[in-house]
Amino acid sequence: MKNVQFLAKTLSRVGTTTSQATALLYSKILLLLLFTTVLSACEEELNNPAPTGTTITAKAGDDKTVEVGQTATLDASASTESENRTLYYSWAILQKPEGSQAVITSPTQVRPTFVADLPGVYQIELTASSAGGQSKDQLTLTAVTGTGGAGGEGETATILN
């Protein structure tokens, strides 16, 4: 408080009141605190730079042959992200036989399902993404007409990586 009184006496000689001197002192302290906060934030950013070089690897699995009508479970669980952040998935059919109405059920899940409704080639793409970026991988499912044996209509095949 002595400093404020000394400052008040000094400033009163030049026409400044005690309340003005106190306000001036507090505003200088506030500016000093603000400046210190900004500098320490900059220092923290320099010491802890944002991560770079995140590697995401999407793995849609190997190409497979399935029978028409067979439910295939796609599997992206072997996909990786180098920073161990959560991966988000998006599956899409890029190519399918003319007239096919096939869709991927639950295309944002790690293990969605797919039923080939016509014989032919189905080109499927997986996009795995995180805050660090994204990666894509494709697989080809070739659908053939069943022979009535294992893997026929209504049965399930899992496409593993």
Secondary structure, DSSP 8 states (H G I E B T S, - for coil): -HHHHHHHHHHHTTT--HHHHHHHHHHHHHHHHHHHHHHHHHHHHHHS-------EE------EEEETT-EEE---TT-EETT----EEEEEEEE--TT----EESTTSSS-EEE--SSEEEEEEEEEEETTEEEEEEEEEEEE---SSTT-TT-EEE---
